Amino acid sequence: MPVDEWDRLIGTDLRGVFLATKFALPHMPTTPVGKIINISSELSRKGRPTQAHYCAAKAGINGFTRALQLEVGPGICVNSLAPGPIATDLILADMTAEWIEKEKDILAQRLGTVEEIAGPAVMLASDEGNFFMGQFISPNGGAVFT
């Protein structure tokens, strides 16, 4: 992997989360609690050949989430949402039919839907998520057991 490709992805996926957090935190309400939901990936736990940069960035987001929770709690809930393979327009446009079939080689035997990720995100953002702090939530159809 070229170093510039590593740097580009780490800079976007990991540094981007850091910068968004850095500039949002001063404006974050803490009554009853503020909410930060970082988007990670099940690949942060599973890994994938040729995707070391992506897996490392997403694993970094998980570590950042836990450390940040310790710094800003209890007034702000910080959690990682780590979806498994999801049928999005981007994935369906970029992946070959063969690769999509490979992605379905999970316990659920299908790709997840956007709605199946929206539900946990809404829960974490709502008052029902006020007791979730520093958690790794991974709706992934059985691709990874965390």
N, CA, C and O atoms as a GROMACS GRO file, in nm:
protein
  584
    1MET      N    1   0.085  -0.118   0.000
    1MET     CA    2   0.000   0.000   0.000
    1MET      C    3   0.089   0.124   0.000
    1MET      O    4   0.182   0.134   0.081
    2PRO      N    5   0.063   0.217  -0.088
    2PRO     CA    6   0.140   0.342  -0.088
    2PRO      C    7   0.114   0.422   0.039
    2PRO      O    8   0.002   0.425   0.090
    3VAL      N    9   0.218   0.486   0.090
    3VAL     CA   10   0.206   0.566   0.213
    3VAL      C   11   0.102   0.676   0.196
    3VAL      O   12   0.029   0.706   0.290
    4ASP      N   13   0.096   0.737   0.078
    4ASP     CA   14  -0.002   0.844   0.061
    4ASP      C   15  -0.146   0.794   0.069
    4ASP      O   16  -0.234   0.868   0.113
    5GLU      N   17  -0.170   0.669   0.029
    5GLU     CA   18  -0.305   0.612   0.043
    5GLU      C   19  -0.337   0.588   0.190
    5GLU      O   20  -0.449   0.617   0.235
    6TRP      N   21  -0.239   0.536   0.266
    6TRP     CA   22  -0.255   0.517   0.411
    6TRP      C   23  -0.289   0.653   0.475
    6TRP      O   24  -0.387   0.665   0.548
    7ASP      N   25  -0.207   0.753   0.447
    7ASP     CA   26  -0.225   0.885   0.507
    7ASP      C   27  -0.360   0.947   0.470
    7ASP      O   28  -0.425   1.009   0.554
    8ARG      N   29  -0.402   0.930   0.344
    8ARG     CA   30  -0.529   0.987   0.299
    8ARG      C   31  -0.645   0.929   0.378
    8ARG      O   32  -0.731   1.003   0.427
    9LEU      N   33  -0.649   0.798   0.392
    9LEU     CA   34  -0.762   0.736   0.460
    9LEU      C   35  -0.759   0.763   0.610
    9LEU      O   36  -0.862   0.795   0.669
   10ILE      N   37  -0.642   0.751   0.673
   10ILE     CA   38  -0.631   0.782   0.816
   10ILE      C   39  -0.668   0.928   0.839
   10ILE      O   40  -0.738   0.960   0.936
   11GLY      N   41  -0.623   1.016   0.751
   11GLY     CA   42  -0.654   1.158   0.764
   11GLY      C   43  -0.801   1.188   0.751
   11GLY      O   44  -0.853   1.277   0.819
   12THR      N   45  -0.869   1.116   0.666
   12THR     CA   46  -1.012   1.137   0.647
   12THR      C   47  -1.092   1.071   0.758
   12THR      O   48  -1.171   1.137   0.826
   13ASP      N   49  -1.073   0.941   0.777
   13ASP     CA   50  -1.159   0.865   0.868
   13ASP      C   51  -1.129   0.886   1.016
   13ASP      O   52  -1.221   0.895   1.096
   14LEU      N   53  -1.002   0.895   1.053
   14LEU     CA   54  -0.968   0.909   1.195
   14LEU      C   55  -0.948   1.055   1.234
   14LEU      O   56  -1.007   1.102   1.331
   15ARG      N   57  -0.867   1.127   1.159
   15ARG     CA   58  -0.844   1.268   1.190
   15ARG      C   59  -0.974   1.347   1.174
   15ARG      O   60  -0.999   1.442   1.248
   16GLY      N   61  -1.055   1.309   1.077
   16GLY     CA   62  -1.183   1.377   1.057
   16GLY      C   63  -1.274   1.367   1.179
   16GLY      O   64  -1.339   1.465   1.216
   17VAL      N   65  -1.278   1.249   1.242
   17VAL     CA   66  -1.359   1.232   1.364
   17VAL      C   67  -1.303   1.319   1.476
   17VAL      O   68  -1.378   1.384   1.549
   18PHE      N   69  -1.170   1.319   1.490
   18PHE     CA   70  -1.107   1.403   1.592
   18PHE      C   71  -1.142   1.551   1.572
   18PHE      O   72  -1.182   1.619   1.666
   19LEU      N   73  -1.126   1.599   1.448
   19LEU     CA   74  -1.150   1.741   1.423
   19LEU      C   75  -1.297   1.779   1.442
   19LEU      O   76  -1.328   1.883   1.499
   20ALA      N   77  -1.388   1.694   1.394
   20ALA     CA   78  -1.531   1.722   1.414
   20ALA      C   79  -1.563   1.730   1.563
   20ALA      O   80  -1.639   1.816   1.606
   21THR      N   81  -1.505   1.639   1.640
   21THR     CA   82  -1.528   1.639   1.785
   21THR      C   83  -1.467   1.762   1.850
   21THR      O   84  -1.532   1.828   1.932
   22LYS      N   85  -1.345   1.794   1.813
   22LYS     CA   86  -1.275   1.909   1.871
   22LYS      C   87  -1.356   2.037   1.857
   22LYS      O   88  -1.366   2.116   1.950
   23PHE      N   89  -1.415   2.057   1.739
   23PHE     CA   90  -1.487   2.181   1.716
   23PHE      C   91  -1.632   2.176   1.762
   23PHE      O   92  -1.693   2.281   1.781
   24ALA      N   93  -1.688   2.057   1.780
   24ALA     CA   94  -1.826   2.046   1.828
   24ALA      C   95  -1.834   2.051   1.981
   24ALA      O   96  -1.931   2.102   2.036
   25LEU      N   97  -1.734   1.998   2.049
   25LEU     CA   98  -1.741   1.987   2.195
   25LEU      C   99  -1.771   2.118   2.268
   25LEU      O  100  -1.852   2.118   2.360
   26PRO      N  101  -1.710   2.230   2.230
   26PRO     CA  102  -1.741   2.354   2.304
   26PRO      C  103  -1.887   2.396   2.295
   26PRO      O  104  -1.934   2.475   2.377
   27HIS      N  105  -1.959   2.344   2.197
   27HIS     CA  106  -2.099   2.382   2.178
   27HIS      C  107  -2.196   2.271   2.222
   27HIS      O  108  -2.317   2.286   2.208
   28MET      N  109  -2.142   2.162   2.274
   28MET     CA  110  -2.222   2.044   2.309
   28MET      C  111  -2.300   2.068   2.438
   28MET      O  112  -2.241   2.103   2.540
   29PRO      N  113  -2.433   2.050   2.432
   29PRO     CA  114  -2.511   2.063   2.555
   29PRO      C  115  -2.479   1.946   2.649
   29PRO      O  116  -2.444   1.836   2.605
   30THR      N  117  -2.492   1.970   2.778
   30THR     CA  118  -2.469   1.864   2.876
   30THR      C  119  -2.590   1.842   2.965
   30THR      O  120  -2.583   1.766   3.062
   31THR      N  121  -2.702   1.907   2.932
   31THR     CA  122  -2.825   1.890   3.010
   31THR      C  123  -2.935   1.841   2.918
   31THR      O  124  -2.968   1.914   2.825
   32PRO      N  125  -2.995   1.722   2.936
   32PRO     CA  126  -2.952   1.625   3.037
   32PRO      C  127  -2.815   1.564   3.004
   32PRO      O  128  -2.733   1.547   3.095
   33VAL      N  129  -2.790   1.530   2.879
   33VAL     CA  130  -2.656   1.486   2.837
   33VAL      C  131  -2.641   1.518   2.688
   33VAL      O  132  -2.738   1.519   2.613
   34GLY      N  133  -2.518   1.545   2.648
   34GLY     CA  134  -2.488   1.561   2.506
   34GLY      C  135  -2.462   1.425   2.446
   34GLY      O  136  -2.442   1.327   2.518
   35LYS      N  137  -2.461   1.418   2.315
   35LYS     CA  138  -2.443   1.289   2.247
   35LYS      C  139  -2.342   1.302   2.134
   35LYS      O  140  -2.350   1.393   2.051
   36ILE      N  141  -2.247   1.211   2.133
   36ILE     CA  142  -2.154   1.195   2.022
   36ILE      C  143  -2.164   1.050   1.978
   36ILE      O  144  -2.145   0.960   2.059
   37ILE      N  145  -2.193   1.028   1.851
   37ILE     CA  146  -2.199   0.893   1.795
   37ILE      C  147  -2.096   0.887   1.683
   37ILE      O  148  -2.116   0.945   1.576
   38ASN      N  149  -1.988   0.817   1.709
   38ASN     CA  150  -1.882   0.802   1.610
   38ASN      C  151  -1.912   0.679   1.524
   38ASN      O  152  -1.950   0.574   1.576
   39ILE      N  153  -1.894   0.692   1.395
   39ILE     CA  154  -1.920   0.580   1.305
   39ILE      C  155  -1.791   0.502   1.283
   39ILE      O  156  -1.692   0.554   1.230
   40SER      N  157  -1.794   0.379   1.324
   40SER     CA  158  -1.682   0.287   1.310
   40SER      C  159  -1.722   0.181   1.207
   40SER      O  160  -1.794   0.211   1.112
   41SER      N  161  -1.675   0.060   1.227
   41SER     CA  162  -1.708  -0.050   1.136
   41SER      C  163  -1.680  -0.181   1.206
   41SER      O  164  -1.593  -0.189   1.293
   42GLU      N  165  -1.754  -0.284   1.169
   42GLU     CA  166  -1.724  -0.416   1.221
   42GLU      C  167  -1.586  -0.462   1.176
   42GLU      O  168  -1.526  -0.549   1.239
   43LEU      N  169  -1.534  -0.405   1.069
   43LEU     CA  170  -1.399  -0.440   1.023
   43LEU      C  171  -1.292  -0.392   1.120
   43LEU      O  172  -1.177  -0.437   1.111
   44SER      N  173  -1.326  -0.302   1.212
   44SER     CA  174  -1.231  -0.261   1.315
   44SER      C  175  -1.198  -0.377   1.408
   44SER      O  176  -1.094  -0.376   1.473
   45ARG      N  177  -1.285  -0.474   1.415
   45ARG     CA  178  -1.262  -0.594   1.498
   45ARG      C  179  -1.227  -0.715   1.413
   45ARG      O  180  -1.157  -0.805   1.459
   46LYS      N  181  -1.275  -0.718   1.290
   46LYS     CA  182  -1.262  -0.836   1.205
   46LYS      C  183  -1.138  -0.831   1.116
   46LYS      O  184  -1.074  -0.933   1.093
   47GLY      N  185  -1.105  -0.711   1.067
   47GLY     CA  186  -0.996  -0.696   0.972
   47GLY      C  187  -1.038  -0.739   0.832
   47GLY      O  188  -1.142  -0.803   0.814
   48ARG      N  189  -0.955  -0.703   0.734
   48ARG     CA  190  -0.982  -0.743   0.596
   48ARG      C  191  -0.854  -0.725   0.516
   48ARG      O  192  -0.789  -0.621   0.524
   49PRO      N  193  -0.818  -0.827   0.438
   49PRO     CA  194  -0.699  -0.812   0.353
   49PRO      C  195  -0.712  -0.692   0.260
   49PRO      O  196  -0.821  -0.663   0.209
   50THR      N  197  -0.606  -0.624   0.239
   50THR     CA  198  -0.591  -0.504   0.154
   50THR      C  199  -0.660  -0.381   0.212
   50THR      O  200  -0.659  -0.275   0.148
   51GLN      N  201  -0.719  -0.390   0.328
   51GLN     CA  202  -0.791  -0.277   0.389
   51GLN      C  203  -0.734  -0.241   0.525
   51GLN      O  204  -0.807  -0.193   0.612
   52ALA      N  205  -0.604  -0.262   0.545
   52ALA     CA  206  -0.542  -0.235   0.674
   52ALA      C  207  -0.562  -0.090   0.718
   52ALA      O  208  -0.585  -0.063   0.835
   53HIS      N  209  -0.552   0.003   0.623
   53HIS     CA  210  -0.567   0.145   0.657
   53HIS      C  211  -0.708   0.174   0.707
   53HIS      O  212  -0.726   0.247   0.804
   54TYR      N  213  -0.808   0.118   0.643
   54TYR     CA  214  -0.948   0.138   0.683
   54TYR      C  215  -0.972   0.074   0.820
   54TYR      O  216  -1.030   0.136   0.909
   55CYS      N  217  -0.927  -0.050   0.837
   55CYS     CA  218  -0.946  -0.121   0.964
   55CYS      C  219  -0.876  -0.047   1.078
   55CYS      O  220  -0.931  -0.036   1.188
   56ALA      N  221  -0.755   0.002   1.053
   56ALA     CA  222  -0.681   0.076   1.155
   56ALA      C  223  -0.751   0.207   1.192
   56ALA      O  224  -0.760   0.242   1.309
   57ALA      N  225  -0.801   0.278   1.093
   57ALA     CA  226  -0.872   0.403   1.120
   57ALA      C  227  -0.996   0.378   1.204
   57ALA      O  228  -1.022   0.450   1.300
   58LYS      N  229  -1.072   0.277   1.168
   58LYS     CA  230  -1.195   0.248   1.242
   58LYS      C  231  -1.164   0.196   1.382
   58LYS      O  232  -1.238   0.227   1.476
   59ALA      N  233  -1.058   0.117   1.399
   59ALA     CA  234  -1.016   0.074   1.533
   59ALA      C  235  -0.972   0.195   1.614
   59ALA      O  236  -0.997   0.202   1.734
   60GLY      N  237  -0.905   0.289   1.549
   60GLY     CA  238  -0.867   0.412   1.616
   60GLY      C  239  -0.987   0.491   1.665
   60GLY      O  240  -0.983   0.550   1.773
   61ILE      N  241  -1.093   0.492   1.588
   61ILE     CA  242  -1.217   0.559   1.630
   61ILE      C  243  -1.272   0.492   1.756
   61ILE      O  244  -1.321   0.561   1.845
   62ASN      N  245  -1.264   0.361   1.763
   62ASN     CA  246  -1.312   0.291   1.883
   62ASN      C  247  -1.232   0.333   2.006
   62ASN      O  248  -1.289   0.361   2.112
   63GLY      N  249  -1.099   0.337   1.993
   63GLY     CA  250  -1.015   0.380   2.105
   63GLY      C  251  -1.038   0.525   2.141
   63GLY      O  252  -1.045   0.560   2.258
   64PHE      N  253  -1.050   0.610   2.040
   64PHE     CA  254  -1.080   0.752   2.062
   64PHE      C  255  -1.211   0.768   2.137
   64PHE      O  256  -1.221   0.849   2.229
   65THR      N  257  -1.312   0.690   2.098
   65THR     CA  258  -1.443   0.696   2.163
   65THR      C  259  -1.432   0.666   2.312
   65THR      O  260  -1.485   0.740   2.395
   66ARG      N  261  -1.363   0.558   2.346
   66ARG     CA  262  -1.351   0.520   2.488
   66ARG      C  263  -1.274   0.625   2.567
   66ARG      O  264  -1.315   0.663   2.676
   67ALA      N  265  -1.161   0.672   2.512
   67ALA     CA  266  -1.081   0.772   2.582
   67ALA      C  267  -1.159   0.903   2.598
   67ALA      O  268  -1.158   0.963   2.706
   68LEU      N  269  -1.226   0.946   2.492
   68LEU     CA  270  -1.304   1.069   2.499
   68LEU      C  271  -1.415   1.057   2.601
   68LEU      O  272  -1.443   1.153   2.673
   69GLN      N  273  -1.479   0.940   2.608
   69GLN     CA  274  -1.586   0.923   2.707
   69GLN      C  275  -1.535   0.949   2.847
   69GLN      O  276  -1.603   1.013   2.928
   70LEU      N  277  -1.415   0.900   2.877
   70LEU     CA  278  -1.357   0.922   3.010
   70LEU      C  279  -1.326   1.069   3.035
   70LEU      O  280  -1.326   1.114   3.149
   71GLU      N  281  -1.298   1.143   2.929
   71GLU     CA  282  -1.266   1.285   2.943
   71GLU      C  283  -1.389   1.372   2.958
   71GLU      O  284  -1.385   1.472   3.030
   72VAL      N  285  -1.499   1.338   2.892
   72VAL     CA  286  -1.614   1.429   2.888
   72VAL      C  287  -1.735   1.380   2.967
   72VAL      O  288  -1.833   1.453   2.980
   73GLY      N  289  -1.730   1.258   3.020
   73GLY     CA  290  -1.842   1.207   3.098
   73GLY      C  291  -1.845   1.274   3.233
   73GLY      O  292  -1.742   1.325   3.278
   74PRO      N  293  -1.959   1.277   3.300
   74PRO     CA  294  -2.084   1.214   3.264
   74PRO      C  295  -2.178   1.301   3.182
   74PRO      O  296  -2.287   1.256   3.147
   75GLY      N  297  -2.139   1.424   3.149
   75GLY     CA  298  -2.231   1.514   3.081
   75GLY      C  299  -2.252   1.486   2.934
   75GLY      O  300  -2.346   1.539   2.873
   76ILE      N  301  -2.165   1.404   2.875
   76ILE     CA  302  -2.177   1.372   2.733
   76ILE      C  303  -2.160   1.222   2.715
   76ILE      O  304  -2.066   1.162   2.769
   77CYS      N  305  -2.249   1.162   2.639
   77CYS     CA  306  -2.239   1.019   2.605
   77CYS      C  307  -2.165   1.007   2.472
   77CYS      O  308  -2.204   1.069   2.374
   78VAL      N  309  -2.059   0.927   2.470
   78VAL     CA  310  -1.979   0.908   2.349
   78VAL      C  311  -1.979   0.759   2.317
   78VAL      O  312  -1.937   0.678   2.399
   79ASN      N  313  -2.027   0.723   2.200
   79ASN     CA  314  -2.037   0.583   2.161
   79ASN      C  315  -1.994   0.562   2.017
   79ASN      O  316  -1.997   0.654   1.936
   80SER      N  317  -1.952   0.438   1.987
   80SER     CA  318  -1.918   0.398   1.850
   80SER      C  319  -2.031   0.313   1.794
   80SER      O  320  -2.075   0.218   1.858
   81LEU      N  321  -2.077   0.346   1.677
   81LEU     CA  322  -2.172   0.265   1.603
   81LEU      C  323  -2.094   0.201   1.489
   81LEU      O  324  -2.042   0.270   1.402
   82ALA      N  325  -2.087   0.068   1.490
   82ALA     CA  326  -1.999  -0.004   1.397
   82ALA      C  327  -2.078  -0.102   1.312
   82ALA      O  328  -2.084  -0.221   1.344
   83PRO      N  329  -2.138  -0.054   1.204
   83PRO     CA  330  -2.220  -0.142   1.119
   83PRO      C  331  -2.137  -0.250   1.050
   83PRO      O  332  -2.017  -0.235   1.027
   84GLY      N  333  -2.206  -0.357   1.020
   84GLY     CA  334  -2.151  -0.460   0.933
   84GLY      C  335  -2.181  -0.424   0.789
   84GLY      O  336  -2.203  -0.307   0.758
   85PRO      N  337  -2.181  -0.523   0.700
   85PRO     CA  338  -2.205  -0.494   0.559
   85PRO      C  339  -2.349  -0.447   0.535
   85PRO      O  340  -2.445  -0.519   0.564
   86ILE      N  341  -2.362  -0.326   0.484
   86ILE     CA  342  -2.492  -0.261   0.465
   86ILE      C  343  -2.513  -0.229   0.318
   86ILE      O  344  -2.421  -0.182   0.250
   87ALA      N  345  -2.631  -0.255   0.268
   87ALA     CA  346  -2.665  -0.229   0.127
   87ALA      C  347  -2.692  -0.080   0.109
   87ALA      O  348  -2.806  -0.035   0.116
   88THR      N  349  -2.585  -0.005   0.085
   88THR     CA  350  -2.598   0.137   0.055
   88THR      C  351  -2.572   0.158  -0.094
   88THR      O  352  -2.512   0.072  -0.158
   89ASP      N  353  -2.615   0.269  -0.147
   89ASP     CA  354  -2.590   0.299  -0.288
   89ASP      C  355  -2.441   0.297  -0.319
   89ASP      O  356  -2.400   0.248  -0.424
   90LEU      N  357  -2.360   0.349  -0.227
   90LEU     CA  358  -2.216   0.354  -0.248
   90LEU      C  359  -2.156   0.214  -0.258
   90LEU      O  360  -2.080   0.185  -0.349
   91ILE      N  361  -2.192   0.128  -0.163
   91ILE     CA  362  -2.139  -0.009  -0.164
   91ILE      C  363  -2.188  -0.084  -0.288
   91ILE      O  364  -2.110  -0.152  -0.354
   92LEU      N  365  -2.314  -0.073  -0.318
   92LEU     CA  366  -2.369  -0.146  -0.432
   92LEU      C  367  -2.310  -0.097  -0.564
   92LEU      O  368  -2.297  -0.174  -0.659
   93ALA      N  369  -2.274   0.032  -0.571
   93ALA     CA  370  -2.214   0.085  -0.694
   93ALA      C  371  -2.067   0.048  -0.707
   93ALA      O  372  -2.018   0.027  -0.818
   94ASP      N  373  -1.996   0.039  -0.594
   94ASP     CA  374  -1.852   0.013  -0.597
   94ASP      C  375  -1.814  -0.134  -0.598
   94ASP      O  376  -1.705  -0.168  -0.642
   95MET      N  377  -1.901  -0.222  -0.550
   95MET     CA  378  -1.868  -0.364  -0.537
   95MET      C  379  -1.916  -0.445  -0.655
   95MET      O  380  -2.022  -0.420  -0.712
   96THR      N  381  -1.836  -0.543  -0.691
   96THR     CA  382  -1.880  -0.637  -0.795
   96THR      C  383  -1.987  -0.728  -0.737
   96THR      O  384  -1.999  -0.741  -0.615
   97ALA      N  385  -2.064  -0.790  -0.823
   97ALA     CA  386  -2.168  -0.884  -0.778
   97ALA      C  387  -2.105  -0.996  -0.697
   97ALA      O  388  -2.162  -1.042  -0.598
   98GLU      N  389  -1.987  -1.041  -0.740
   98GLU     CA  390  -1.916  -1.148  -0.667
   98GLU      C  391  -1.880  -1.103  -0.526
   98GLU      O  392  -1.894  -1.179  -0.430
   99TRP      N  393  -1.832  -0.980  -0.513
   99TRP     CA  394  -1.794  -0.930  -0.380
   99TRP      C  395  -1.917  -0.913  -0.292
   99TRP      O  396  -1.910  -0.943  -0.172
  100ILE      N  397  -2.027  -0.866  -0.346
  100ILE     CA  398  -2.150  -0.854  -0.268
  100ILE      C  399  -2.195  -0.989  -0.216
  100ILE      O  400  -2.238  -1.000  -0.101
  101GLU      N  401  -2.185  -1.092  -0.298
  101GLU     CA  402  -2.219  -1.227  -0.252
  101GLU      C  403  -2.126  -1.271  -0.139
  101GLU      O  404  -2.170  -1.336  -0.045
  102LYS      N  405  -1.999  -1.237  -0.149
  102LYS     CA  406  -1.903  -1.269  -0.043
  102LYS      C  407  -1.941  -1.198   0.087
  102LYS      O  408  -1.930  -1.256   0.195
  103GLU      N  409  -1.987  -1.073   0.076
  103GLU     CA  410  -2.029  -0.997   0.194
  103GLU      C  411  -2.148  -1.065   0.264
  103GLU      O  412  -2.165  -1.051   0.385
  104LYS      N  413  -2.227  -1.138   0.189
  104LYS     CA  414  -2.344  -1.206   0.246
  104LYS      C  415  -2.306  -1.334   0.320
  104LYS      O  416  -2.392  -1.402   0.374
  105ASP      N  417  -2.177  -1.366   0.323
  105ASP     CA  418  -2.130  -1.486   0.391
  105ASP      C  419  -2.116  -1.458   0.542
  105ASP      O  420  -2.009  -1.473   0.600
  106ILE      N  421  -2.228  -1.418   0.601
  106ILE     CA  422  -2.237  -1.391   0.744
  106ILE      C  423  -2.358  -1.469   0.796
  106ILE      O  424  -2.434  -1.525   0.718
  107LEU      N  425  -2.374  -1.471   0.925
  107LEU     CA  426  -2.482  -1.548   0.986
  107LEU      C  427  -2.620  -1.509   0.929
  107LEU      O  428  -2.703  -1.596   0.906
  108ALA      N  429  -2.644  -1.380   0.906
  108ALA     CA  430  -2.773  -1.335   0.852
  108ALA      C  431  -2.791  -1.371   0.705
  108ALA      O  432  -2.903  -1.370   0.655
  109GLN      N  433  -2.684  -1.402   0.637
  109GLN     CA  434  -2.684  -1.441   0.495
  109GLN      C  435  -2.741  -1.332   0.402
  109GLN      O  436  -2.803  -1.362   0.300
  110ARG      N  437  -2.720  -1.206   0.441
  110ARG     CA  438  -2.766  -1.094   0.359
  110ARG      C  439  -2.694  -0.969   0.406
  110ARG      O  440  -2.636  -0.965   0.514
  111LEU      N  441  -2.701  -0.867   0.324
  111LEU     CA  442  -2.654  -0.736   0.366
  111LEU      C  443  -2.760  -0.672   0.455
  111LEU      O  444  -2.879  -0.699   0.440
  112GLY      N  445  -2.715  -0.589   0.546
  112GLY     CA  446  -2.810  -0.515   0.629
  112GLY      C  447  -2.871  -0.400   0.552
  112GLY      O  448  -2.827  -0.366   0.442
  113THR      N  449  -2.972  -0.340   0.611
  113THR     CA  450  -3.037  -0.224   0.550
  113THR      C  451  -2.998  -0.098   0.626
  113THR      O  452  -2.957  -0.103   0.742
  114VAL      N  453  -3.013   0.014   0.560
  114VAL     CA  454  -2.987   0.142   0.624
  114VAL      C  455  -3.078   0.159   0.746
  114VAL      O  456  -3.036   0.211   0.849
  115GLU      N  457  -3.201   0.115   0.733
  115GLU     CA  458  -3.297   0.127   0.844
  115GLU      C  459  -3.250   0.048   0.967
  115GLU      O  460  -3.277   0.088   1.080
  116GLU      N  461  -3.181  -0.063   0.945
  116GLU     CA  462  -3.133  -0.143   1.057
  116GLU      C  463  -3.017  -0.076   1.131
  116GLU      O  464  -2.985  -0.113   1.244
  117ILE      N  465  -2.956   0.021   1.069
  117ILE     CA  466  -2.852   0.100   1.135
  117ILE      C  467  -2.913   0.227   1.193
  117ILE      O  468  -2.868   0.276   1.296
  118ALA      N  469  -3.013   0.280   1.127
  118ALA     CA  470  -3.078   0.402   1.176
  118ALA      C  471  -3.141   0.380   1.313
  118ALA      O  472  -3.135   0.469   1.398
  119GLY      N  473  -3.202   0.265   1.335
  119GLY     CA  474  -3.266   0.237   1.464
  119GLY      C  475  -3.170   0.250   1.582
  119GLY      O  476  -3.200   0.325   1.675
  120PRO      N  477  -3.056   0.181   1.582
  120PRO     CA  478  -2.961   0.198   1.692
  120PRO      C  479  -2.906   0.340   1.702
  120PRO      O  480  -2.882   0.389   1.813
  121ALA      N  481  -2.887   0.408   1.588
  121ALA     CA  482  -2.839   0.546   1.592
  121ALA      C  483  -2.941   0.637   1.661
  121ALA      O  484  -2.904   0.720   1.744
  122VAL      N  485  -3.067   0.621   1.626
  122VAL     CA  486  -3.173   0.702   1.688
  122VAL      C  487  -3.181   0.672   1.838
  122VAL      O  488  -3.197   0.762   1.919
  123MET      N  489  -3.170   0.545   1.873
  123MET     CA  490  -3.173   0.509   2.016
  123MET      C  491  -3.059   0.576   2.090
  123MET      O  492  -3.080   0.635   2.196
  124LEU      N  493  -2.937   0.568   2.036
  124LEU     CA  494  -2.823   0.630   2.104
  124LEU      C  495  -2.841   0.781   2.115
  124LEU      O  496  -2.799   0.840   2.215
  125ALA      N  497  -2.901   0.844   2.017
  125ALA     CA  498  -2.920   0.988   2.017
  125ALA      C  499  -3.035   1.032   2.106
  125ALA      O  500  -3.041   1.149   2.146
  126SER      N  501  -3.126   0.941   2.138
  126SER     CA  502  -3.244   0.976   2.217
  126SER      C  503  -3.217   0.962   2.367
  126SER      O  504  -3.108   0.922   2.408
  127ASP      N  505  -3.318   0.996   2.447
  127ASP     CA  506  -3.307   0.978   2.592
  127ASP      C  507  -3.291   0.832   2.630
  127ASP      O  508  -3.239   0.801   2.737
  128GLU      N  509  -3.336   0.741   2.544
  128GLU     CA  510  -3.318   0.598   2.573
  128GLU      C  511  -3.169   0.559   2.572
  128GLU      O  512  -3.132   0.454   2.625
  129GLY      N  513  -3.085   0.643   2.513
  129GLY     CA  514  -2.942   0.615   2.507
  129GLY      C  515  -2.861   0.685   2.614
  129GLY      O  516  -2.738   0.684   2.609
  130ASN      N  517  -2.927   0.746   2.711
  130ASN     CA  518  -2.856   0.825   2.812
  130ASN      C  519  -2.767   0.743   2.905
  130ASN      O  520  -2.684   0.800   2.975
  131PHE      N  521  -2.782   0.611   2.907
  131PHE     CA  522  -2.699   0.527   2.995
  131PHE      C  523  -2.593   0.452   2.916
  131PHE      O  524  -2.519   0.370   2.972
  132PHE      N  525  -2.584   0.478   2.786
  132PHE     CA  526  -2.481   0.420   2.701
  132PHE      C  527  -2.363   0.516   2.698
  132PHE      O  528  -2.374   0.627   2.647
  133MET      N  529  -2.252   0.474   2.753
  133MET     CA  530  -2.133   0.560   2.759
  133MET      C  531  -2.010   0.478   2.724
  133MET      O  532  -1.979   0.379   2.790
  134GLY      N  533  -1.940   0.520   2.620
  134GLY     CA  534  -1.816   0.453   2.579
  134GLY      C  535  -1.838   0.317   2.517
  134GLY      O  536  -1.749   0.232   2.522
  135GLN      N  537  -1.955   0.294   2.459
  135GLN     CA  538  -1.990   0.161   2.409
  135GLN      C  539  -1.959   0.144   2.260
  135GLN      O  540  -1.953   0.241   2.184
  136PHE      N  541  -1.940   0.019   2.222
  136PHE     CA  542  -1.920  -0.023   2.085
  136PHE      C  543  -2.045  -0.102   2.046
  136PHE      O  544  -2.064  -0.214   2.092
  137ILE      N  545  -2.130  -0.044   1.964
  137ILE     CA  546  -2.256  -0.106   1.922
  137ILE      C  547  -2.237  -0.148   1.777
  137ILE      O  548  -2.205  -0.065   1.692
  138SER      N  549  -2.256  -0.277   1.749
  138SER     CA  550  -2.223  -0.327   1.615
  138SER      C  551  -2.334  -0.413   1.556
  138SER      O  552  -2.329  -0.536   1.565
  139PRO      N  553  -2.436  -0.350   1.495
  139PRO     CA  554  -2.535  -0.429   1.422
  139PRO      C  555  -2.470  -0.481   1.294
  139PRO      O  556  -2.448  -0.405   1.200
  140ASN      N  557  -2.441  -0.611   1.291
  140ASN     CA  558  -2.360  -0.663   1.179
  140ASN      C  559  -2.407  -0.797   1.126
  140ASN      O  560  -2.334  -0.862   1.051
  141GLY      N  561  -2.527  -0.841   1.161
  141GLY     CA  562  -2.581  -0.964   1.105
  141GLY      C  563  -2.501  -1.089   1.139
  141GLY      O  564  -2.511  -1.190   1.070
  142GLY      N  565  -2.422  -1.082   1.246
  142GLY     CA  566  -2.341  -1.197   1.284
  142GLY      C  567  -2.208  -1.205   1.212
  142GLY      O  568  -2.143  -1.309   1.214
  143ALA      N  569  -2.166  -1.096   1.148
  143ALA     CA  570  -2.035  -1.095   1.082
  143ALA      C  571  -1.923  -1.102   1.185
  143ALA      O  572  -1.818  -1.161   1.160
  144VAL      N  573  -1.946  -1.041   1.300
  144VAL     CA  574  -1.847  -1.038   1.408
  144VAL      C  575  -1.922  -1.047   1.539
  144VAL      O  576  -2.026  -0.982   1.557
  145PHE      N  577  -1.871  -1.126   1.631
  145PHE     CA  578  -1.927  -1.130   1.766
  145PHE      C  579  -1.832  -1.051   1.854
  145PHE      O  580  -1.715  -1.086   1.868
  146THR      N  581  -1.884  -0.941   1.914
  146THR     CA  582  -1.798  -0.854   1.993
  146THR      C  583  -1.817  -0.874   2.141
  146THR      O  584  -1.752  -0.807   2.221
   0.00000   0.00000   0.00000
